[in-house]
């Protein structure tokens, strides 16, 4: 039903709220304030307070509990650009509640395609998941790999990436490798050729310094001990053995390209914030035009040292 046109300093009270300086014409509401804002006020029992406003200086931003679109002022902003800003002093700024069952609480999208989720899985552990399959659940004492739906995902998720490695892993105890006979097959003793490689590998241990650490720390970079993966590969090749069939040797390949993102100028009318230019390394798992192929070799030392011990 069309609204009746009303003009003046107000339209009276409706459920204890007053709308100041507006014109209602048909289905349209407009402001007669000098700045164009539409302000909603209420009475808390003793005084009139502003409850909400539509801030036209910010392109039509809805402000609840505040009268300025400053992000560090308590209240809520629903910006015309799509940004939501919530600020609350000394307390939780957002509560998200899902009733009846566990599952997704927040879904992240790009171009309306799901990219990730935050939720609670069946054991009531919180999980963070990528929509392509891998996630992490957090329990009282464990970080648990999951799939995209938060279900437990055994023996499928790696920690780190060949192109984006962790540096140090600090732990009270070492890692625990599954070694149950019931999980293994094709159990055999080493061949003579493998034993000869093990003897050679024992003599391939070297001391070295990482190039990245020398570039960062100079002469303060420390000395490490280990084997050169290419030397281990050559030792297997010399005995006509294919090193890629042995899990102690790892070879990872990816494709990368440095991407430059231009700076963005602020535009208050369109709700666009200024951003500096930046660059990042884009990674692809398959050959991609314009991207450079990268390969990095590695060694599983727990298996390598067990292999060498067999020849002592």
Secondary structure, DSSP 8 states (H G I E B T S, - for coil): --EEEE-SSEEEEETTEEEESEEEEETEEEE-STT--EEEEEE-SSSEEEEEEEEGGGTSEEEES-SS--TTSSEEEE-TTS-EEEE-TTS-S------SS-EEEEEEEETTEEEEEEEE-TTS-EEEEETTS-EEEE-SS-EEEE-TTS-B-TT---SSBTTB-------SS-------GGG--S-----HHHHHHHHHHHTT-EEE--HHHHHHHGGG---EEE--HHHHHHHHHHTT--GGGSTTEEEEEEEEEEEEE--B--BGGGTB--B--EEEEEEESS--TT-EEEEEEEE-HHHHHHHHHTT-
